[in-house]
Amino acid sequence: MSDKTRGVYEKFRVERTDGKSAPGEKHHGCAYFVLDLKHDEFALPALAVYAKACRAKHPELAADLNRVLAAHPCNCRSVGECFHIGPQTPSEAMSDLLSEGVGR
């Protein structure tokens, strides 16, 4: 069955790096939704909506997400097929943010 006809299913197993997904911790058993910023044509628009939605309560997170989105300014199509991509893809921008210790 292809992803186009499957709908939602368990494709990834996500574990928090801060240990809070361990049994008895706050995020044990939480559900997560993973976005592929390189190949999924809907991921960047979803990230933009999330950044806007969280801006008031989490301005630092919104700013970081907007930095990632800035790596793909045209928002025309899938990142993997965009001809306007700048020096970084959104995946590279997110990787840079994580290596800088953002969110720690």
Secondary structure by P-SEA (a helix, b strand, c coil): cccccccccccbbbbbccccccccccccbbbbbbbccccccaaaaaaaaaaaaaccccaaaaaaaaaaaaaccccccccccccccccccaaaaaaaaaaacccc
